[in-house]
Structure formats: C-alpha cells, structure tokens
Amino acid sequence: MKFAKYILTGLIGVASLTSCVDYLDKEPDTELTLPMVFEDKTRIEGWLANVYSAIPDPYWGYTNTLGWEILADDQTPSERWRQWGWKVIPYILGEWTPNSAWEGEFWKRLPQCIREANIFIENIHPLPAQGISAKEVEYMKAECKFMKAYYYYLLANTYGAVPFKPDYIAPTDFVLADLMEGQTPYYTVIDWVDKTLLEAADVLPAKYTEARKYGRATSIMCLAVRARMLLFAASPLVNGNPDYADYKNDKGENLFKTTPDPQRWEKAVQACKLLIDEAEKTGYKLYTEKNGDGTIDPFMSYQNLFLKRFDEGNTEILFARPSSDYGSYEKHATPTASGGSGGLGVTQSLVDAFFMQNGLPIDNPSAGYKEEGFSTQKVTLNNTIWDEEVNGGAITYENTYNMYCNREPRFYVSVAFNNSYFPTEKRLFDFFNGAVDNTHTHDAPQNGYLIRKRVSPKTNVKEKNYQYRPGIVYRLGEAYLNYAEALNEYKNDYTSRQEALSYVNKIRERAGIRPYTLEAVDPAVAQKIHVDDTQEAVRKVIRAERRVELCGEGIRYDDLRRWQEAEGTLNGDFYGMNYNGKEAASFYERTVYQTRVYKPAYYWFPIHQSEMEKNNKLKQLPLWK
C-alpha cells in the first residue's frame, strides 16, 4: 500500500494536500507504507519531529516570518527591507488585505501538523526490541495531544474562529465537497484546548532527565500554553466584545460572545497559579546571577536569562524551541560595518517605557528624568559586573545624551543607543548620519537605535560566530506577570491587589529596581513606591511592567490586541532620533520616521482570499473586505 494513499486533507487548507513528512514519501526503490513507518524507530522519531516542526521560532520567527514584533510597537525594521521579502512591513503601513501573503501560513501549515499528530496517535505502538516501551508510547501520544492543542490555540489566537474537528482523519476515498467545514465558535475551540492540555499534562513528566529529550513536551509546557491562552480568552477582545455581535458562522452561531463572563477571569487566575505552583514545585525559578555579597546582579541576570541554556542553570525556561534562527536576528541588529544588516531597531515609545534607576516612569516628576544635555563622566555601579565584563568599563560614558542616563538595568541590556558600548568591536556606537554605524541606507538604524536584547555580547557577525542558546517560547517571568494581571482583573479587592503586586515585585527585584506597595511610604526613605489601592492603578503598573520585562519576546502584539488598545497605540506617527542628523544638535531630536496605520479589522489575521474561494462555508474575519 503506497504511503500517498494516506496523505490526508486538512480541514482548513482543504486544497493543500502536502504532508509535513515529505521525506517519508519514499526511499530509493522502496514505496513506504504506514506499517513500514511505524515499525521503525528512526522513522517514528522523524515523524514525531515533524509534528513539532511548526512551533514558531522565538527569534527570526517573531521578528520576520510571523512578524509579531514588527506588528507591535517594540521592534522596528528598516522600512525598505520590504523589497527583500519582509512581507509583514506593508501591514503596519495599512497595506494589508485578504490577498496579502503571510509567511506564517498558520491556516495552511498547522492543520497539516495536526493531521500528522492524529496519524501518529492512531498508529504508534510499542517496539520493545527497538527501545520503544509502552510507557514511551504513552508519552509520545500525550506529546501529540499537546501539539494538537497548541496548534489549535495558535489558530484560534490568530484567526479567532476556525474550522474544528480535532480528531478527524479523512478517508482515502474522500469527496472534496464533504470536507468543506465552517468555523466553530471561539470558546468551543478554547475549551477543548483547555481540556486537552490538562489531559496531556496528567501523563507527561514535568521535565526530562535525558538531554536528548530537551524541548519535548512536558506537563509544565502544557500548563504554560494553557495559562497564556486563558489569559487572552478572558480579555476584552473576546470576552464580551459587542463589536462582533453580527459575526456568525454558516450555521448561524455567534462566533464570539458579546457579553462579558467574569468566570473567564477566574479560570485564567486558576490556570496561571497552577502553572506557577507546579513549576516552582519542580524546581523552576527566576534566573538570577549573584554578586559576591549574595545580592542579585540585575544586568547579568536579565542579559543571560536569554543566553544561558537550561543545563547551565537557566531553569526559568518553561517552554523552549531548541533550534532557533538567532543568527539572522543578531545579524540584522549588527551594524553594516561589522558584517550585519544594521537596521533592526526599537521604537522611541519602548525607550520611553523603561523606568529610571529609581524605578519610576520617566513622566513621574520625582523620577529625575531629563532630555537636555549630556553626561560629563563615565558611570559605574557597584551592583553588577556587567559594566566591567561586558560593557567596556562603564554603564554609560561621558557625552551620553541625558535621555539615556540613570535608567534601569533592563534598558541598557535591551537598547543600543548612540554612544553606548558595542562589545564585539570594543568601541562606542556612532549612529550619526555618515558615521561608521549609519551609512544612511536601508541597512542603518532608521530611528537612531538598534535592538540589543537577546543579542549575545560574544557574537561576531563578521566571523559568523554565534553563541548557541534555545529559543524561549515561555518563561516563568511571564507566568508571574500573567497571574498578577488575571488576579487584579478578577478580584477588585485589597488582598488580591496586594498579591498581584507581590508577583510584579519578584520581577522588579530581579531587575534591580524598587518594589511597589499599596501602603503609604515616607518620601525621605522611599525604599518602595506607593501605588493607589485601586484596580485601575494596579492595572496600570502591571501593564507597564509587562511592556518592559517582556519586550521583544513576541508578546506585546497579543497584549495590545486583547486589551483592545492596538488601534490607539499602533496608529499615527512613530518617533526616534533624527536619522539625518550629522551632529549632536540635529541628531538628538524626537523625529517622525514612520506613520503607521492600524484598522479595526487588524485585530485578527484575515483568511486568505484563495481559501475563501475554495470553501463557501467560511466567513471572513470581522471587518475584512
């Protein structure tokens, strides 16, 4: 029996019959059958690897292929890179239609891998002679359940409402018309994913002891995806959005609920707390590096959180993609003169979002922030070795624009600004027009900044020397902030706000800045920062902390969507320093470098027009035409 007879049509991309496992179609002089595949350990492991293959790449995927970072307001690429295949760049300028190509291709690719998972579950069986025990089969089936649920979460998170028959495998004698499937209501999919992730978590171990299994599904990964998903599902975009009242499927069912359900917040709270409890019980914890006196080094901790492997003590990683294209990411964040493409920057709004060294936002009158003038000497700190071992002997150097002085540690680890230190070449960045790091082309920092977060100080693009690290899909720091937000939204009382702030403060302690308190503080000692005892005040500081702590990690776009703040935040002029400035007086000016457009339809990716034409039961996402 030829393997081709088992190629199964997807319920979403019904015209695409491509399998995730093309390499299994045949061997020289051999037609593969399913029994042949599932009687061979090597082919079994290859099939399972293909089920995993659509996990998004947290480096180049979040930046370019999926474009989540570009769609949000953290990272900003050279606009002229669109001619080299950056398909997401036109989207932020309002050039986004149902005919637009998207490299993520979730609608096509994820159903293929869901189908492969179903085939695997149906056919896998123990092979004791080859080292596949009944217990291993149980684990692999649970892994495939996790992957199916994860992919359905990604589909629902991207398109809102999708066709949904999770266990279906089409017969070999299918009729194409029988496979046309309309969309299922959003919460039906979410509730199935919720249930399935818990079922998989009951089977899978919390972590593996075998290095070869690193990156394979664990119970903690199941709980992590579930917590993030249920936070989104409780948020205003989908939990009682009246704008979608008329959006129904081919059966006349409402695809989104138009009245808020507070129990969705309760489920999010429980899911986030369960994740934290189970992760900490297993030994996961925030990654820190310590000074000689036992205090936290905030610079080295935040930098190396993204560069250290799990086996190097980075047990903050809850869900990792072992293979990621960090090389392309780092190349585009490296100046042209140093072998890079030099135009992957950060927005001015992100620069402004970082706190001052005293933990206050820059718009607080007590923060000490100023934009006029320049520093007159090097600044070193006694709570880190980062300045000496990574940054050339200082946190900031003389003649640094005051906008960048006395900021919190995460700012310096995340942003490369003019006159900051470039470890690869042991010199200061020079982003003035015509200088070494600004060739005034598409491969230059278009608004005066480059991304520094997640770029290794040991990277040398010219020599193609990149330091391996896994791609972090989910980490414990996010879990703390997710729990804080869900708790504050669910329960409007002092005790809940106090607990929510305690988890925010865990993040701020690692970041080296003062914690928050609901209690009154004495300005003369000011070891903590007062927050008013209201839900709105705590919501504001939680969202501000998320913006900084999780910047550049593919999360911000979903945050703006689920809060329904994307239209207000992602429309209009975007600022930076003056790309054309040749000296300090002209360079250090807040200058518009891009005007962005965000339409109400953009809250969901559109179903591509070609798919709409194949399946007359599909309904285009709200407001797309």
N, C-alpha and C positions, 0 to 999 in steps of 0.2 A: 504494500500500500504506500503510495507516494506521500511524502510529507505535505506537498502542496494541497492535498485534499483536506488538510486540517487547518489551513490558513483561514481564519475566521474574521468575518466582517465586524467592524466597530459599530456601535450604536450611535456614535456621534459623527465621525467622519466616514459615512457609510460607503463612499465611493473609493476610499483608500483601503486597499487590501494588503498593504505592506505589513510584514511581520517585524517585530522587534528583533527577531533572531535570524536575520538574513544568512548569517554564516552557517546556520544549520540546514539550509535548504538542500544542500548536497555536498558530498565529498567526491573526490576523483573516483569515478567508476562505481559509485555507490549512491542509491536513492535512499535517503533516510526516512524511516517511519517513526512514529511516536514511540512504539515499543523499543526501537533501537536507541532513541534518545534517552528514554527513562530507564534503560538497563545499563547506562554507562555513567560513572561518577563525574568524569570530566565534562561530558555534555550537560549533565544535570546542573553542575555548578555554573556552566556557561549560560544556560537558560535562566537560572536564578539571577545571575549578574545582570542580564538584560532586563529583567523585571525592575531592578534597581536603577537602571541607566538613565531614567528621566528625572531623577532628583535634581533640582536646579543647582547650578554652580554658584556658591555664595560670593565668588569673586567676579569673574568676567560675565557670568550669567546675570547677576543682579545689576551689573553696570551696563552691559551691551545687549546680550541676547534677549533677556527678559525686559531689561530697561527699567526695573522698578526704581533704582536710584536716580535715573535721569528724569523719570516721570514725577518724582518728588522734588523737594527743594533742598537737598543736601549736596549731591554731586552735580557738577555742570561740565559737560564736554565742549570742546570746540564745535561750534555750530556747523562749520564747514566739513566736519568729518562725515556728514551725511552722504557725501559722494563716495565714501569708502564702505558703504554698507551699514551705517548706523541707522537702521530703519526706524528706531524709536524717536530720533530727533525731530522729524516733522510733526510728531504727535504733540509735542509740547508747544508747538507754534500754531496749533489749531488745524493742522493738515492731517486729520485723522478721520477716516471713513470706513464703512464696512468692506471696502475694497482694499484697504491698507494691508500690506504684508507685515506679519509679526513673526520674528524668528523663534519666539517661544513655542508657537504652534501647539498649545495645550489641547485645543479641540481635536486635533488630528493625532498627536503622539500619545497622550495619556491613555486614551481608550485602547490603543494598541498594547500598551504595557499592562493595563488591567486585564485584557484578554489573555495575555501570556501568563499572568498570575493565576487566572482561572484554569487554564490548561494544566499548569504546574500542579495546582491543588488536586485536580482530578486524577492525575497520572502518577504522581510521585509515590514511591513505596520503598520499604527498607531493602537495602542491598548489603547484608551483613558482610559478605565476602569482600566488598569494596569499602567497608568502613562507614556505611550509612545505616545507622541503627534506627530502630523505631522511634527513639527519643529525638534523634536528629530530624527525622521526617516530621515529627510533631512541631519542632521548632521551625522548619522551613515552611510548612503550611501556615504557621502563625505569622511568619515574616511576610508571606504573600498576602495574607489578610491585612496586615499593616500597610503594605504598599498599595493595595487597592483602596483602602480607606484614605490614605494620604493623598493619592492622586484624585480621588473624588472631592476631597477637601480643596485641593488646588483648583479643580474645575469650578466648583461652586463659588470659591472665593474670587475667581476671575470673571466668570460669566453670570453669576447669580443663580440662574436656573438652567439645568442641563438635562438631557435625556438620561434615564437612570434605570438600568436593570443589572444590578451589580454581579449576579452570579450566572448570567445568561451566556451560553456558548451557542452560537448559531449552528444549525445543522449543515452538513455538507451539501444538501440539496436545497439550500435556501432560495427563496424568491426575493429579489431586492426590495420589492414593494412591501413585503412583510416586515422588513427591518426598519422601516421609517418609524421613528419614535418621537413623540413630542416631549416637551420639557416637564420635569417633575418639580413641584413647589420646593423652594429653597430649604425650608426647615425639614422636609421629608428626607432630603439628602443629608443634611447636617445631623439629624437624629440617628440615622443609620450609621454614619461615620462614627458618631459618639459611641454607639453600642458596639460597633465592630472593633474600635480601638481598645475598649475595655476588655473585650473578649481576647484579643491578641495579647494584651498586657498580662492577662491571667496566666498565659502559657510561657511567655518569653522571660528570659533572665533579665535582671536589672543591668547587668554588664557581663562581658565575657572575660575570661582569663586568657584565652588564646589570642595572641596578637593578630593572627591571620583573619580573625573574625571582626576586627575593629571596623566599625561602620555598618555592621549588620544590625538589623532591627532589635531593639531591646524594649523591655516594658517601660523604661524611662522615656524612650523616644515616642512610644505610643501616647504616654501621658502628656508629653510636651506638645505634640501636634494637637491633641485634644484641647489642652488649655488655651493655646493660641486661637484655635478655631472657635471655641465657645466664647471667648472674649469678643471676637469680631461679631459673632452671631447675637450677642447681647446689645451691640452698639446701635446708635440711632439709624444708620443707613438701612439696616434690615429689620430692626426691632421696632415696628410701628412707624413706618415711613408712609405718610399719606400720598406722597407723590406717585406711588406705584399702585394706587387703588384700581386702576383700569388695566393693569398688566396681568393678563390671564393666558393660560396655555390653550392648546387645541380642544381640551375637554371643558373649558370654561372655568377652571380652577384658578383662584388667585395665586400667583407665584411668590408673592411676598405678603406678610401680614402687615396690616395698616394700623393696628392699634398696639401700643407697647405692652410687653409682657414682662413684668418685673422678675418673674421666675427665671427668665433667661440670665439675668444678672446673678441670681442665686446659683445657678448651675455653673456659671463662669467662676464665681468665688470658690465653689467646692472643687472644681477641676484644677484651678491654679494652686490651691492649698494642698490638694492631694499630690500634685506633682512635686511641690517643694518638700513635703514631708517624706515622700518615697525617695526622692533624690538625696536628701540630706541623710536619711537613714542608711542609704547605700554607700555614703562617703563622698558624694558630690558636694563641692563648696566653691565659693567665690575664689578666683585665682588671686593670690597676693604674693608679693615678694617683700621681704622684710629688711630693714636696716639693722645694723649691728646691735642697736638698743632694743630690738624687738618691735619697733613701730613699723607701720606699713609704708613702703616706698610707693607713692601713688603713680609716679611716672613709669617706673619699670613694670609695675603691676598692670597698668592699663595697656602699655605697649605690648608686653609679652603675652598678655591674655590671648592675643590673636596670632601669636607667632610660635608659641610653645605647644607641643603635642600632649596628648593625654598621658602617654608613657613618660613624659617629662614633668608630670605633676600637675598638668592643667585639667583638673577634674571639674572645672566649670562647664566644660563642653558636654552637653546632653545629647546632641544630635549632630554628627559630623558627616561630611562627604569627604572620604579620604583623598580623592583625586579632584583637584580644582585648578583652574587656569589662573593662578595668581601671577604668572609671568606676564601675561598680556595686561593685566590690571596694573602691575608695577611699571611696566614699560610706558604706559600712557600717562603715568604720574611722574615720569622722569624727564628732565629737560632734554631737548633735542641734542644739544652739545654733548650730552652724556650718554647718547645712544638711544634715548627714548623718543616718545611722541609728544610729550610735554604740554598737553592741553587738557588733562583731566583735573579740573579744579573743584573748589567748593564755593557755594554761594555766600554772598555777604550776610544774608539772613542767618546762615549757620554760624558764621564768625560771630555775629552779634548774640547768638543764643548761648554761647558758652558763658559761664559765670566768671566773676572776678575771683582772685585768690582768696578773698574773704567769704566766698560762697554766695554773694549777692548778684542778681542780674544787673546788667550794665545800666538799666534805666532806673535803678534804685538810687535816690540821692545820696545814700550812705555808702555806695559801692566804691567810690573813688575813681570812677572811670572818666577818661578824657581822651579826646581825639586830637588835641592840638599839641604840637611839639614832638620832641624826640628824647629818648633816654640819653644820659651822658656817661653811663658806665655799664660794665657787664653786671649781670645779676646772677648770683648763685644761691642755692638754697641748701639748708642742712638736713632736709628730709628725703634726699634722693642721691643716688649715684648716677642718675641719668645724665645730668649736666656734664659730668666728667667723662663717663664711659661711652656715651652715645653722642652728645651734643657739643663736643669740642671744648668743653670747659665752662659753659655758661648756660643759663636758661634763655636769657636774651642778651644781646650785645649792644654796645654803645651805638647810638644813631638809629635805634629801633623806634618806629612810629609808636606813639603812646597808646594808640588803639590796641596794640598787641602786648603791652606791658602789664605785669601784675595780674595776668589771667590765671585761671585754674589749670592744673596739670593736664587734664584731658585736651585742652585747647592746643597745647604745644605738641602733644603726641599725634594730633589729628590734622593739623593745618600747617602747610608750608607757605609762609608769607615772606615778603621781601625783607631781606636782612636776617632771616632765620637760617639755621645751620643745615647744610647738606652733607650728611655723614659720608656718602660714597666718595666724594671728592675733597672732603675736609675743608670746606670753604662755606661762605655765606651765599645764599641765593640772591641773584640780581635780576629782578623782573622788570626793570625799566626798559622802555622801548629801545631796541637796538643793542641791549646788553646781552651777555652770554646766554641767559635763560629766557630771553624774549626776542626771538627772531622776527617777530611781527608777522608771522604766518599762521596758518591753521594749527601748526604744531607749536603753540606757545600758550601760556596761561592767559586766557581771554579776559579775565577779570582780576588778574593780579594774584591768584592763589593756585596752588596745587594741593591735591589730597595727599595727606601723609599717613592717615590712619591705615593700618594693616599693611603698610609698606615696610619691609624689613630694612633696618639700617645697614645690614650686611649685603643687601642687593647691589649687584653691579651689572647694569644692563649691557654695557659695552662688552663685557666679558661673558655675558649670558649666564651669570652666576646668580641663581635664585635659591633662596633658602626654603626648603620644604616646610609646609605646615598644612594641616587639614582645613577644609572649608567649614566654618561653623554655621550650621543651619539654625541651631537653637542653643542658648546657653542659660545658665542659672540666673545671671543678672537680669535677663529679660523676664524670667519667671517671677522674680521679686516685684518688678515694676508692673507686670500684668496683674498680679494678685492685689497690689496696692490700689490699682485703678478699679478693678472689679469690686473690691470691698467698699471703696468710697462711693461708688455708684449705687451699690445695692442697699447699704445701710447708712442712712443720714443721721448718725449719732456720734457723740464724742468718742466712745470706746472704739468704734470702727475707724474713725479718722486717726486716732492715736496709733492703732495697729498698722494702718496703711502707711503712715509716716515712718514707723519703725523699719519697714522694709525699704522705703526710699532712703532712709538714713544708712542702711547697710551699704548701699551703692555709694553714697556720698562719703562715708568713712573710707572706703577703698580709694575714692577719688581725691582724698586729701582736703576736703572742704567741710565747713561746719554743718552739723545736722540741723534739722528743723524741730520745732516744738510748738505745741498748742499753748503752752504756758507763757506767762509774761516773762520777759528777760530784762536784765539790767544792762542798758547800753554801755555802761562803764566796763563790764567784764565780757559780755557778749560772746560767750562760748557756744551759744546756739542761736538760731534765727527763728524769730516768732512767726507763726502762721495763724491767721484768724481761724477760729473754730467754726468754720462753715464748710459745707460740701464744695461750694464753688472755689473757695480759696485753696483747699487741698487738691481739688481737681487741677487747678492752675499749676501748682508746683509739681504735681505728678507728670503732667504733660510736658512741662519744661525740662524735667529730668530725663524723660524718655527722649526728647529731641537731642539732648547732648550725649547721654550714655550710649544710645543705640544708633547714633548717626552713622550713615554709610553701611548699614547692615541689612538693607532691603526691607526695613520695617516701616519707615516713615510714610511711604505712599499708602500703605494699608491704614495707618493711623489717620491720615488726613481724610481718606475715604470714609472709614467707619464713623468718624466724628462728624461727617458732612461739612468739613472745613476746606475741602480741596478747592471749591470754586472761589472762596475768598482768599486763599493763600497762593494758589498757583495761577492766578490771573494777574496780568499787568506787568509793570517794569521790574526787572531783576537787576540788582546793583553789584558792583565790585569796585576795585580800584581802577584807575584810568589806564587801560591797556596802551594808549598812545603816549602816555607821559614819559618824557625822557629824563626828567629830574624830579626831585622830591616834590617841589611846589606843584607840578602838574600831575604827577602820578598819584599822590595821596589825596584823591578827591573821590567821593562817592559818585560813581558814574554808571549810567544805564548801559548795560552791554547786551540786553536781550529783553524783548517784550513777549510775554507768554500768554497763551490762550487756553482756558480750561472751560469746557462747556458742560452743562448738566448731564449730558449723555455719557461723559467720560468716566463716570463712577464705575461703569462696567465695560470690559472689553466687548466690542461687537462680535457677533458671529459673522464670519467672513461671508460675503455675498455668494460666493461659489457654493458654500454649504447650504445657504438658504434656498438656493435654486435646486439643489438635489433633494431636499426634504421639505415638502409643503406643510408638514405638521409643526415646523419650528416657528417660533415667534421671535423676531429681533428684539434685542435688549431695549429697555425703555429709552425713548427719545432719540434713538439712532434712526436715520432715514437713508 
